[in-house]
Amino acid sequence: MPTEVQQHPLANGASVDISRNGNHQYWVDDGPRMKSVTSIVKYIDGGDAFGAGMNWALKVVRENNGNLNAPRKATKDSQTIGNNLHEAIDNYIKHGTITEDDPLFLAWFKVGQTLQFIGSEKFLYHPRLQYGGTADAFSLSSSGGVSIHDWKTVNADSWHKYGPSLRINKDTAQLSAYADALRAMGSVWVPTRGYITYVLRDASSAVVIEADLRHGLKLFTASRELFLLTEGDQE
């Protein structure tokens, strides 16, 4: 992925150019490369996430005649599915395009079509804590408040068994870090509410959950401390 540059509008009428490269590093002007939020929240998992992950991997290996590379391929395929969904939603928000041949998009559309979107796929960064990210979308409520949204694709079997419990902490921390960065950088978009939409990969449904942004910021702060200690970074 080549380096991309986005102009992010600020509340004071100015703007800032934010760059992102193929390693999901972010920077402003000639400043230092900042880690992505997704790399920082990797220390957060649900209480049974490891066990569920191991059980899933063993199941995939069995279903593929003992092929130990099958879980890795399945993960890569899931990432591709997620990227395609993000692209389809982005095209809908920016151009009104309805991707009728994509069942995952149509599952999302059932819950997303009523939202009043004001932006999508926006780069952001935290000027003090030095991290970056890309917000999936922003919408405007009837009262004029801004909400931030995140789209996730999930395995249907795992969802029916565990619901959001295996990943809600990590996903909430990610969304909360974005919201905090938007406030810190003086963005024109400062969300007061956050929502995570989980789209089941069998396209049977999409489930919207409101994120607790205050709790999520506490989780992100704790994960960031672990990240700095483990990676050896210094502020």
ZIUR-V630859 format. One record per helix or strand. SS is the DSSP state (@ for helix, = for strand). FROM is the first residue (numbers start at 1). LEN is the number of residues. Records with the same first field share a line. If there is no record, write none. Layout:
BEGIN
SS=FROM-LEN, FROM-LEN
END
This chain:
BEGIN
==4-7, 15-6, 26-3, 34-3, 117-10, 131-10, 146-9, 187-1, 193-8, 206-6
@=37-7, 49-15, 70-26, 103-10, 156-11, 168-17, 213-19
END
